[in-house]
Amino acid sequence: MNVDRKQVRAEAASWVARLHGPDRNAHIEQGCKRWLAESPVHAAEFEIATDVWHETSALPAELPMSARHSGAAGERGRFLRPVLLAAGMACAVLVAAVIYFDGRALSTAVGEQRSVTLDDGTRVELNTNTRLQVRYDEHARTVVLKSGEAFFDVTRRQARPFVVIAGERTITAIGTTFVVRHENDAVSVTLIEGRLAVDTPRQLPEAPRMLSTGQRLRFDAAGNALLDSPPIEKVTAWQRGQLVFENTSLREAVAEFNRYGSGRIRIAAPQLGDVPVGGVFRIGDMSSFAQAVAASHQLRAVRHGDDIILERSSAP
């Protein structure tokens, strides 16, 4: 189903303004909760609209001195001040949202993927549940990957460097194709083509700054670095609507599947998480994945509502 994201963004900005306004009450709060529950897109746009609010919240607490009068006019001013302030706040967040979303902030909901072309011609593909901000100026083309995963095909022959900031990592590219993933304070960078420099605040000796084609540099939440060279078709499989596993633990494979849908695959016993998994699976088709794993390892795939539980088979 197609979603009018501009309409959703406007609605998200309106809810944020009302929640931060002087007339906030239980009715507004319940209405907002119902609106958020209607679609994952609503929740994603509301979260970014909230960021907009905090970044553009430097509004005056009162009307200018020229608006203050004595007597009846003063009483009317005291009555109108919170009303005008609330209207100003709502207007500000709506205007800010238009500016913020017009090429400056991009997001996808859970299970959604999106491809965009930035002002300089750079192509960006966003994977599921991804949030990023674009900050172009005369000195640099900067993208802040707040969370999720994105593929970048950077336009060549540009005087300004192209920089991606993910957590504490700064990735600088010139005419480069690469993938960055930022999740739970862990960051991975995979160079597909071109030249790429990865800066780290602690300059770990085992973390090279320059990557070669095909290399992936991963940082865990503690800042430890690991360099490897995974198959590129595996790293970019999500762009083709696939997940590729090769001697992958069931625990890791399940975590990957769970990134893409509202339903979850669950493992009944912790020791089952070490079972090796291999194969190519379609994103979102967790039923086929669960059935394949169950058939290969004498397990059962039991459905509970939207979830599937993998457990040991009771058969002898």
KEKE-3310 file (N, C-alpha, C; in steps of 0.2 Angstrom, whole numbers, plus 5000, padded with zeros to 4 digits):
npx = (5004:5003:5010:5007:5019:5022:5010:5009:5020:5017:5006:5013:5021:5011:5005:5016:5018:5006:5007:5017:5012:5002:4989:4989:4982:4974:4966:4972:4984:4980:4974:4986:4993:4984:4985:4999:4999:4993:5001:5018:5025:5020:5025:5039:5040:5035:5045:5056:5051:5050:5063:5066:5058:5066:5077:5074:5069:5071:5062:5054:5049:5040:5029:5035:5040:5033:5020:5015:5003:4994:4980:4964:4969:4981:4976:4970:4981:4988:4980:4980:4993:4998:4990:4994:5008:5007:5002:5012:5022:5017:5017:5030:5036:5030:5034:5048:5048:5045:5057:5066:5063:5064:5075:5085:5083:5080:5071:5066:5053:5050:5054:5053:5060:5070:5075:5085:5090:5103:5106:5118:5119:5122:5118:5108:5103:5091:5090:5079:5071:5079:5088:5093:5103:5105:5118:5123:5135:5146:5158:5158:5150:5140:5133:5124:5122:5111:5105:5103:5105:5113:5116:5129:5132:5143:5144:5156:5171:5169:5172:5170:5172:5164:5156:5152:5145:5144:5139:5153:5162:5170:5168:5176:5174:5178:5171:5165:5159:5149:5144:5136:5133:5124:5121:5114:5125:5136:5146:5148:5158:5158:5168:5164:5168:5181:5189:5192:5192:5192:5190:5194:5191:5200:5210:5214:5227:5225:5216:5214:5216:5213:5203:5203:5196:5182:5184:5179:5176:5173:5166:5164:5152:5161:5171:5181:5190:5187:5193:5188:5184:5170:5159:5153:5141:5133:5133:5126:5114:5102:5097:5092:5081:5084:5091:5106:5114:5128:5135:5130:5126:5111:5106:5111:5106:5092:5091:5094:5083:5072:5074:5066:5052:5036:5031:5040:5054:5057:5068:5067:5076:5091:5103:5100:5103:5116:5115:5120:5117:5112:5110:5099:5087:5070:5067:5057:5050:5047:5041:5045:5059:5059:5053:5062:5074:5069:5067:5080:5086:5079:5069:5055:5043:5033:5019:5014:5002:5008:5021:5034:5040:5055:5058:5063:5060:5047:5046:5052)
npy = (4994:5011:5025:5041:5050:5064:5069:5061:5066:5079:5077:5071:5081:5090:5082:5082:5096:5098:5090:5096:5108:5121:5116:5102:5087:5072:5067:5071:5064:5051:5051:5053:5041:5032:5035:5033:5019:5015:5013:5008:5017:5029:5030:5030:5043:5051:5050:5056:5069:5073:5075:5086:5095:5097:5102:5114:5122:5134:5145:5161:5164:5173:5186:5200:5215:5226:5221:5221:5228:5239:5238:5233:5229:5223:5213:5205:5203:5194:5183:5180:5177:5163:5156:5162:5158:5144:5143:5148:5139:5127:5131:5134:5121:5114:5121:5119:5105:5104:5109:5102:5088:5090:5084:5084:5075:5058:5043:5026:5014:4999:4985:4993:4999:5011:5021:5035:5050:5062:5080:5082:5071:5059:5043:5035:5021:5016:5004:4993:5001:5013:5028:5044:5059:5073:5084:5096:5108:5122:5117:5103:5087:5080:5066:5060:5045:5039:5028:5011:5005:5009:5010:5018:5027:5036:5052:5056:5066:5078:5093:5094:5084:5068:5063:5052:5050:5039:5035:5035:5035:5041:5042:5044:5048:5048:5048:5034:5018:5011:5002:5006:5001:5004:5000:4997:5003:4998:4998:4995:4995:4993:4992:4993:4998:5009:5022:5023:5031:5027:5035:5034:5038:5033:5028:5015:5002:4991:4994:4999:5014:5016:5008:4993:4988:4978:4975:4974:4984:4982:4988:4984:4987:4991:4997:4989:4982:4974:4967:4961:4951:4949:4941:4951:4951:4945:4955:4965:4959:4962:4973:4966:4960:4950:4938:4932:4917:4909:4896:4902:4906:4901:4910:4922:4923:4923:4935:4944:4941:4946:4960:4965:4963:4964:4953:4940:4929:4916:4908:4893:4887:4892:4885:4881:4891:4891:4882:4879:4889:4890:4896:4905:4917:4924:4941:4945:4933:4924:4912:4902:4902:4897:4885:4878:4878:4870:4858:4854:4852:4844:4851:4860:4871:4882:4891:4906:4917:4931:4927:4915:4901:4892:4876:4861:4845:4834:4822:4805)
npz = (5000:4995:5003:5008:5011:5014:5019:5030:5037:5039:5048:5059:5063:5067:5078:5087:5090:5097:5108:5114:5117:5127:5129:5131:5135:5142:5132:5120:5121:5121:5108:5100:5103:5097:5084:5081:5082:5071:5060:5055:5048:5053:5066:5063:5057:5066:5076:5070:5068:5081:5084:5076:5082:5094:5089:5084:5094:5100:5103:5108:5125:5128:5121:5111:5119:5114:5113:5125:5136:5147:5158:5151:5139:5142:5150:5140:5132:5141:5141:5127:5125:5128:5119:5106:5107:5107:5094:5087:5090:5084:5070:5068:5070:5060:5048:5050:5049:5035:5029:5035:5031:5017:5008:5018:5029:5031:5031:5035:5038:5049:5039:5027:5012:5003:4990:4986:4977:4980:4981:4974:4965:4971:4975:4987:4996:5007:5020:5030:5044:5045:5049:5044:5042:5031:5027:5018:5014:5009:5012:5014:5010:5020:5028:5041:5049:5059:5063:5058:5041:5026:5008:4998:4984:4978:4970:4958:4955:4962:4971:4985:4999:5003:5017:5029:5045:5058:5073:5083:5072:5057:5040:5025:5008:4991:4976:4978:4981:4994:5009:5024:5041:5056:5071:5087:5094:5087:5072:5055:5040:5023:5009:4992:4980:4975:4985:5002:5018:5035:5050:5067:5084:5094:5087:5085:5084:5077:5068:5052:5042:5029:5017:5006:4991:4993:5006:5024:5038:5055:5070:5086:5100:5110:5104:5098:5084:5069:5054:5039:5023:5017:5005:4993:4987:4997:5007:5001:4998:5003:4995:4984:4989:4997:5010:5014:5020:5027:5034:5046:5062:5070:5079:5075:5062:5064:5071:5060:5052:5060:5059:5049:5050:5058:5065:5074:5074:5086:5097:5106:5115:5122:5118:5105:5097:5092:5081:5065:5050:5033:5016:5004:5007:5006:5010:5024:5022:5034:5037:5027:5030:5043:5042:5034:5042:5052:5046:5042:5054:5063:5070:5077:5070:5077:5076:5084:5085:5077:5078:5076:5084:5086:5091:5099:5092:5097:5092:5092)
capx = (5000:5007:5009:5008:5024:5021:5004:5011:5025:5013:5002:5017:5023:5005:5005:5022:5016:5000:5010:5022:5008:4999:4983:4990:4978:4974:4963:4977:4989:4977:4974:4992:4995:4981:4988:5006:4998:4990:5006:5025:5028:5018:5030:5046:5040:5035:5052:5061:5048:5052:5070:5065:5056:5071:5083:5071:5064:5073:5057:5054:5045:5034:5028:5039:5038:5028:5014:5012:5000:4991:4973:4961:4973:4986:4973:4969:4987:4990:4975:4982:5000:4999:4987:4999:5014:5006:5001:5019:5026:5015:5019:5038:5038:5028:5039:5054:5048:5046:5064:5070:5062:5066:5082:5089:5082:5077:5070:5062:5050:5052:5052:5053:5067:5069:5081:5084:5096:5104:5107:5124:5118:5124:5112:5107:5098:5090:5087:5074:5072:5085:5087:5099:5102:5110:5120:5127:5137:5151:5164:5158:5144:5140:5127:5124:5118:5109:5103:5101:5109:5113:5121:5130:5135:5145:5145:5163:5173:5166:5178:5169:5172:5158:5158:5147:5146:5140:5142:5160:5166:5169:5170:5177:5175:5178:5169:5166:5152:5150:5138:5137:5128:5125:5115:5116:5132:5141:5147:5152:5159:5160:5170:5163:5172:5184:5194:5188:5195:5188:5193:5192:5193:5205:5216:5216:5232:5223:5210:5217:5211:5211:5200:5203:5190:5180:5186:5174:5179:5168:5168:5158:5150:5166:5176:5185:5189:5188:5194:5187:5182:5164:5156:5149:5134:5130:5132:5121:5108:5095:5095:5088:5076:5086:5096:5111:5117:5133:5137:5129:5123:5104:5104:5112:5101:5085:5091:5093:5076:5068:5074:5062:5045:5033:5032:5047:5056:5060:5072:5065:5081:5097:5108:5098:5105:5122:5114:5123:5111:5114:5105:5096:5080:5067:5066:5050:5046:5050:5039:5049:5065:5058:5052:5068:5078:5066:5068:5087:5089:5075:5066:5048:5041:5026:5016:5010:5000:5012:5027:5036:5045:5058:5059:5065:5055:5046:5046:5058)
capy = (5000:5017:5029:5048:5052:5071:5069:5058:5070:5085:5074:5069:5088:5092:5079:5084:5102:5098:5087:5101:5114:5122:5112:5095:5083:5065:5066:5072:5059:5045:5051:5052:5034:5028:5037:5030:5012:5014:5011:5009:5024:5035:5030:5033:5050:5055:5050:5061:5075:5075:5077:5092:5099:5098:5106:5120:5124:5141:5151:5166:5162:5178:5190:5205:5220:5230:5218:5221:5234:5239:5238:5228:5226:5219:5206:5202:5200:5188:5178:5178:5175:5156:5154:5164:5155:5138:5143:5149:5133:5123:5134:5133:5114:5112:5124:5116:5099:5104:5110:5096:5083:5091:5082:5084:5070:5052:5037:5020:5011:4992:4982:4997:5001:5017:5024:5042:5054:5068:5085:5081:5065:5053:5038:5032:5016:5014:4997:4993:5005:5017:5036:5048:5067:5075:5091:5098:5115:5123:5113:5095:5084:5076:5062:5057:5039:5039:5021:5007:5003:5012:5010:5025:5027:5043:5055:5057:5073:5083:5096:5093:5077:5065:5061:5048:5050:5034:5034:5039:5034:5046:5038:5049:5045:5052:5043:5028:5014:5007:5001:5007:4999:5007:4997:4995:5006:4994:5001:4991:4999:4988:4996:4990:5001:5016:5023:5025:5031:5027:5037:5031:5043:5031:5026:5008:5000:4986:4997:5003:5020:5015:5001:4991:4986:4971:4974:4977:4985:4982:4990:4983:4993:4993:5000:4984:4982:4967:4968:4954:4952:4945:4941:4958:4949:4944:4961:4969:4955:4966:4977:4962:4957:4943:4937:4926:4915:4904:4894:4907:4904:4902:4916:4928:4923:4925:4942:4947:4941:4950:4967:4966:4962:4965:4946:4938:4922:4915:4902:4891:4885:4896:4881:4880:4897:4889:4878:4883:4890:4892:4897:4911:4917:4931:4945:4945:4926:4920:4905:4897:4901:4893:4878:4875:4877:4865:4852:4853:4851:4840:4855:4861:4878:4883:4898:4909:4923:4933:4925:4908:4898:4886:4872:4854:4841:4829:4815:4801)
capz = (5000:4995:5009:5007:5017:5015:5023:5037:5040:5042:5054:5064:5066:5071:5085:5091:5092:5102:5114:5118:5118:5133:5130:5131:5140:5141:5126:5115:5122:5118:5101:5097:5103:5092:5077:5081:5082:5064:5055:5057:5045:5058:5072:5061:5055:5073:5080:5067:5069:5088:5083:5073:5088:5099:5086:5082:5100:5103:5102:5114:5130:5129:5116:5112:5124:5111:5113:5132:5137:5153:5158:5148:5133:5146:5152:5134:5130:5145:5138:5120:5124:5127:5112:5101:5108:5104:5087:5084:5090:5079:5064:5068:5069:5053:5043:5051:5046:5028:5027:5037:5027:5010:5006:5024:5034:5027:5036:5033:5044:5049:5033:5021:5009:5000:4986:4984:4974:4984:4977:4970:4961:4975:4976:4993:4997:5014:5022:5035:5050:5045:5049:5042:5040:5025:5029:5013:5014:5004:5013:5014:5009:5026:5030:5048:5049:5066:5064:5052:5036:5019:5003:4995:4977:4978:4963:4957:4952:4967:4975:4992:5002:5005:5024:5033:5052:5061:5080:5083:5066:5052:5034:5020:5002:4985:4971:4981:4983:5000:5013:5031:5045:5062:5075:5094:5095:5083:5066:5050:5034:5018:5003:4986:4975:4976:4990:5008:5024:5041:5056:5074:5089:5098:5083:5087:5080:5072:5063:5046:5040:5022:5015:5000:4988:4996:5014:5028:5044:5059:5076:5091:5105:5115:5100:5096:5077:5065:5047:5035:5016:5015:4998:4992:4985:5003:5010:4997:4996:5005:4990:4980:4993:5000:5015:5012:5026:5025:5040:5051:5068:5070:5083:5071:5056:5067:5072:5054:5049:5064:5057:5043:5050:5065:5068:5076:5075:5093:5098:5112:5120:5120:5115:5098:5094:5089:5075:5059:5045:5026:5011:5002:5009:5004:5016:5026:5022:5039:5038:5024:5033:5049:5040:5031:5047:5056:5042:5042:5061:5067:5075:5075:5069:5080:5076:5090:5083:5072:5079:5075:5089:5084:5097:5098:5090:5102:5089:5094)
cpx = (5004:5005:5011:5013:5023:5016:5006:5016:5021:5009:5007:5019:5017:5004:5010:5020:5011:5003:5014:5018:5005:4993:4983:4986:4978:4971:4968:4982:4986:4976:4980:4994:4991:4984:4995:5005:4995:4995:5013:5028:5026:5023:5037:5046:5039:5041:5056:5057:5049:5059:5070:5063:5062:5076:5080:5067:5066:5068:5056:5048:5039:5034:5033:5036:5032:5021:5011:5009:4996:4984:4970:4965:4978:4982:4972:4976:4989:4986:4978:4989:5001:4996:4992:5005:5013:5005:5008:5023:5024:5017:5026:5039:5035:5032:5046:5054:5048:5053:5068:5069:5064:5073:5087:5088:5078:5076:5066:5059:5052:5049:5052:5060:5065:5076:5080:5091:5097:5105:5113:5124:5120:5118:5113:5102:5097:5087:5082:5076:5078:5083:5093:5097:5107:5111:5125:5129:5143:5157:5164:5151:5143:5133:5128:5119:5117:5108:5101:5106:5108:5118:5122:5134:5137:5146:5153:5164:5169:5172:5177:5169:5166:5160:5151:5149:5141:5143:5148:5164:5164:5172:5170:5178:5175:5177:5169:5159:5154:5144:5140:5131:5129:5119:5118:5123:5138:5140:5151:5152:5162:5162:5168:5167:5175:5189:5190:5193:5191:5192:5190:5195:5199:5211:5218:5222:5230:5218:5213:5213:5209:5209:5202:5197:5188:5181:5180:5177:5173:5170:5162:5157:5156:5172:5181:5184:5191:5188:5193:5185:5176:5162:5152:5142:5130:5129:5127:5115:5102:5093:5091:5083:5078:5091:5100:5114:5122:5137:5136:5125:5115:5102:5105:5107:5094:5085:5091:5086:5071:5069:5069:5054:5042:5032:5039:5047:5059:5063:5070:5070:5087:5102:5106:5101:5112:5121:5116:5117:5115:5109:5103:5089:5077:5066:5058:5047:5049:5047:5043:5056:5064:5057:5058:5073:5076:5067:5075:5089:5084:5071:5058:5047:5034:5024:5012:5008:5004:5019:5028:5041:5048:5060:5061:5059:5053:5046:5053:5063)
cpy = (5006:5022:5036:5051:5060:5072:5067:5063:5076:5083:5073:5076:5091:5089:5081:5091:5102:5095:5092:5108:5115:5118:5105:5092:5076:5063:5066:5066:5052:5045:5050:5045:5030:5029:5033:5022:5010:5011:5012:5015:5030:5035:5032:5040:5054:5055:5056:5068:5078:5078:5084:5097:5102:5103:5113:5123:5131:5146:5155:5163:5166:5182:5196:5211:5225:5227:5218:5228:5233:5238:5232:5225:5222:5212:5202:5199:5194:5182:5175:5175:5167:5153:5155:5160:5148:5138:5144:5143:5128:5125:5132:5125:5111:5115:5120:5109:5099:5105:5104:5090:5084:5090:5082:5078:5064:5047:5032:5017:5003:4989:4986:4998:5006:5019:5031:5045:5060:5073:5085:5075:5059:5049:5035:5027:5015:5008:4998:4997:5009:5025:5039:5055:5069:5083:5093:5106:5116:5120:5106:5093:5078:5072:5059:5051:5038:5031:5017:5005:5006:5011:5016:5024:5034:5046:5057:5064:5078:5086:5095:5086:5075:5062:5058:5048:5044:5033:5038:5038:5039:5042:5043:5046:5050:5047:5036:5025:5010:5006:5002:5005:5001:5004:4995:4997:5002:4997:4996:4995:4994:4992:4991:4992:5008:5016:5026:5025:5031:5029:5035:5036:5040:5028:5020:5005:4995:4988:5001:5009:5019:5008:5000:4988:4979:4970:4977:4978:4986:4984:4988:4988:4995:4996:4995:4983:4975:4969:4961:4956:4948:4946:4947:4956:4947:4950:4965:4965:4958:4970:4973:4958:4951:4944:4931:4924:4909:4902:4899:4904:4905:4909:4922:4929:4925:4933:4946:4947:4946:4958:4969:4966:4963:4959:4945:4931:4921:4908:4899:4890:4889:4892:4880:4886:4896:4885:4882:4883:4892:4892:4904:4912:4924:4935:4945:4938:4922:4913:4900:4896:4896:4886:4875:4874:4871:4858:4850:4850:4848:4845:4856:4869:4879:4890:4900:4916:4925:4931:4917:4906:4892:4882:4865:4850:4836:4822:4811:4800)
cpz = (5000:5001:5007:5012:5019:5020:5030:5041:5043:5048:5060:5067:5070:5078:5089:5094:5097:5108:5118:5119:5125:5135:5130:5137:5138:5134:5120:5115:5119:5111:5097:5097:5098:5085:5076:5079:5075:5059:5057:5054:5050:5063:5069:5060:5062:5076:5077:5068:5076:5088:5081:5078:5092:5096:5084:5088:5103:5101:5108:5118:5130:5122:5117:5117:5121:5111:5120:5133:5144:5152:5154:5142:5136:5148:5146:5131:5134:5143:5132:5120:5124:5121:5106:5101:5105:5097:5083:5084:5085:5072:5063:5066:5062:5048:5044:5048:5038:5026:5029:5033:5019:5009:5012:5029:5030:5032:5032:5039:5044:5043:5027:5019:5004:4996:4985:4981:4978:4979:4972:4965:4965:4976:4983:4994:5004:5015:5027:5041:5050:5045:5048:5041:5035:5027:5024:5014:5009:5006:5013:5012:5015:5027:5037:5048:5056:5068:5058:5047:5029:5015:4999:4989:4976:4971:4963:4955:4956:4971:4983:4994:5004:5012:5026:5040:5055:5068:5080:5077:5061:5045:5029:5014:4996:4979:4973:4981:4989:5004:5021:5035:5052:5067:5082:5096:5091:5076:5061:5044:5029:5012:4997:4980:4976:4981:4996:5014:5030:5047:5062:5079:5093:5094:5085:5082:5075:5067:5058:5044:5033:5020:5008:4997:4991:5003:5018:5035:5049:5066:5081:5096:5109:5111:5097:5088:5074:5058:5043:5028:5015:5008:4998:4990:4992:5007:5007:4995:4998:4999:4984:4983:4996:5006:5014:5018:5024:5031:5046:5056:5068:5074:5079:5065:5058:5068:5066:5051:5053:5063:5053:5044:5057:5068:5069:5076:5082:5093:5105:5117:5117:5116:5107:5094:5090:5083:5069:5053:5038:5021:5009:5003:5007:5010:5017:5026:5028:5040:5034:5027:5039:5047:5037:5037:5051:5053:5042:5049:5066:5073:5073:5075:5071:5079:5082:5088:5077:5073:5077:5080:5086:5090:5095:5096:5095:5099:5091:5088)
residu = (MET:ASN:VAL:ASP:ARG:LYS:GLN:VAL:ARG:ALA:GLU:ALA:ALA:SER:TRP:VAL:ALA:ARG:LEU:HIS:GLY:PRO:ASP:ARG:ASN:ALA:HIS:ILE:GLU:GLN:GLY:CYS:LYS:ARG:TRP:LEU:ALA:GLU:SER:PRO:VAL:HIS:ALA:ALA:GLU:PHE:GLU:ILE:ALA:THR:ASP:VAL:TRP:HIS:GLU:THR:SER:ALA:LEU:PRO:ALA:GLU:LEU:PRO:MET:SER:ALA:ARG:HIS:SER:GLY:ALA:ALA:GLY:GLU:ARG:GLY:ARG:PHE:LEU:ARG:PRO:VAL:LEU:LEU:ALA:ALA:GLY:MET:ALA:CYS:ALA:VAL:LEU:VAL:ALA:ALA:VAL:ILE:TYR:PHE:ASP:GLY:ARG:ALA:LEU:SER:THR:ALA:VAL:GLY:GLU:GLN:ARG:SER:VAL:THR:LEU:ASP:ASP:GLY:THR:ARG:VAL:GLU:LEU:ASN:THR:ASN:THR:ARG:LEU:GLN:VAL:ARG:TYR:ASP:GLU:HIS:ALA:ARG:THR:VAL:VAL:LEU:LYS:SER:GLY:GLU:ALA:PHE:PHE:ASP:VAL:THR:ARG:ARG:GLN:ALA:ARG:PRO:PHE:VAL:VAL:ILE:ALA:GLY:GLU:ARG:THR:ILE:THR:ALA:ILE:GLY:THR:THR:PHE:VAL:VAL:ARG:HIS:GLU:ASN:ASP:ALA:VAL:SER:VAL:THR:LEU:ILE:GLU:GLY:ARG:LEU:ALA:VAL:ASP:THR:PRO:ARG:GLN:LEU:PRO:GLU:ALA:PRO:ARG:MET:LEU:SER:THR:GLY:GLN:ARG:LEU:ARG:PHE:ASP:ALA:ALA:GLY:ASN:ALA:LEU:LEU:ASP:SER:PRO:PRO:ILE:GLU:LYS:VAL:THR:ALA:TRP:GLN:ARG:GLY:GLN:LEU:VAL:PHE:GLU:ASN:THR:SER:LEU:ARG:GLU:ALA:VAL:ALA:GLU:PHE:ASN:ARG:TYR:GLY:SER:GLY:ARG:ILE:ARG:ILE:ALA:ALA:PRO:GLN:LEU:GLY:ASP:VAL:PRO:VAL:GLY:GLY:VAL:PHE:ARG:ILE:GLY:ASP:MET:SER:SER:PHE:ALA:GLN:ALA:VAL:ALA:ALA:SER:HIS:GLN:LEU:ARG:ALA:VAL:ARG:HIS:GLY:ASP:ASP:ILE:ILE:LEU:GLU:ARG:SER:SER:ALA:PRO)
# end
